[in-house]
Amino acid sequence: MEYLAAKWLHILAAIVAVGSNLTYGAWLSLASRDQKSLLFALRGISFLDNRFANPSYGVLLLTGLLMVYLVGLPLTTPWLLLSLILYVLTALIGIFAYAPALRRQIRLAETPGPASPEYHAAATQGLRIGILTVVIVVAITFLMVVKPSLW
């Protein structure tokens, strides 16, 4: 029963975390059509990231480690080890690249404004970091579901 509860929380956290992240592109796409909405959208993304996505990624780690403990799976199992390495990489990208880029994008949207070259450069950087993060998270999801024999 403990394992099933942990698995349920793990899946729920994955839905919230990845689902939140996937909405960011829609927020930005809609806001790009109405410059007055851009700052609201950027702040909304920051809110979702800080209040839903990031805490859910923390729950994912905790429930994942709990399930590993409950079934007695070694952390050196190749698909699990690679997933954990990618998780740490994603966290580092989020902390040291995406969060500062988003803060910069918000600051530049305020002044000099979304039409400025500085804002466009920041938006491009944020987009690239976001895409990289999603690709890594999709790879982690693949490893978690398929559990391939890697070596």
N, C-alpha and C positions, 0 to 999 in steps of 0.2 A: 504494500500500500504506500509506503514511503517513497519508493521509486516512482510509482505512477503519479503521486502528487508532485514530486520534483520534476518529472517529465512534463506534466501539464503546465506548471509554472514556467518551465524552460521554453516550451512552445509558445505560450502566451507572451512571454517577454520578447521572443524573436519576432512575433507578429508586430508588437508595439514598436520595437526598435527599428527593424528594417522597414516596416510600413511607414513610420514617421519619416525616415530618411528618404524614402522614395517619393514622398509628397513634395519635397523641397523643389524639385524641378518644376512641378506643376505650379507651385506658389510663384516662382520666379518667372515662369512663362506667362502667367496671367498678369503679373505686375509689370512686365516689360511692355504690355499694351497700354498701360495707364501709369505714367511716371509718378503720379500723386500716390499711387498704392504701393510703390516700391519700398519705401521705408517701413510701412506697415508689414509687408510681406517678409522683409529681412528680419524685422524684430519678431515676427511670428515664428520664423524658422529658428531663431535663437531660443525663443521660449520653448518650442517643441523639443529642440535638442537638449536643453538644460533640464527640462522637467519630465520628459517622457523617454526620449531615445537613450540618452546617456545612462540614466538610472536603470533602464531595461537591459542595456548591455552589461551593467554590473550584476543584475539578477541572472543574466545568461551565464556569466562566469561562475557565480556561486552555485546555481542549480546544476550546471554542467559538471562541476567538480564533485558535487554531492552525488550525482548519478554514477560518476566514475568510481567513487568510493564505495557506494552501495553494491555495485556489481563486481568490484575488485579488479577493474581494468587497469593495467599499468599505464602511467602517463607517457611511457616510451612507445606505446603502440603507434606505429607510423602515422596513420591518418589523424589520430588524436594529437600527437606531438606537433605535426604540421599545422593543425587547426589552432593550437595554443600559440604557436609562434606567429601565425597570421593575426590572431586576436591581439597580441601584444603590439604588433606592427600597426594594426588599425588604431589601437588606442593611442599610440605615439603620434601617428598622423593626425588624429583628432585633436589631441592636446596641443601639439607643437606646430601644426600647419593649418588645420581647418578652423579651429576656434579663433586663432589670431586673424586669419584671412576674413572670416565672417565679421569680426569686430571692425576690421579695417574697412570692409565693404560698407558696413552701416555708417561708419564715421564719414566716408567719402560720399555716401548718398545724401548725408545731411549737408555737407559742404566740402567741396565745391559743387556737388550735385551729380545726378546720374548721367548727365550729358558729357561730363568731363572725361578726358582721356585717362586720368588717374582712376576714376571709378571703373571704366571699361577694363582696364588692366587688372584691377582687383577682382572684378566679376569673372573675368576669364580664369584667373588663378583659382578662385573659389570653385568654379565649375570643374576645372581639371582635378582638383583635390577631391571634390565630391564624387566624380566619376571613378577615380582610383579607389576610393573607399568602398563604393558600391561593388566594384569588381572583386575586391578582396573579400567582402562580406558574402558575396555570391559563391566565391570559391570555398569559404568556410562552410557555408550551408551545404554545398555539394559534398564536401568531405564528411560532414556530420551525418548526412542521409545515406550516402552510398558506401561509406567506410571502405574505400578501395585499398587493396594491397599495394603499397607503394615501394617497399623494399624488403 
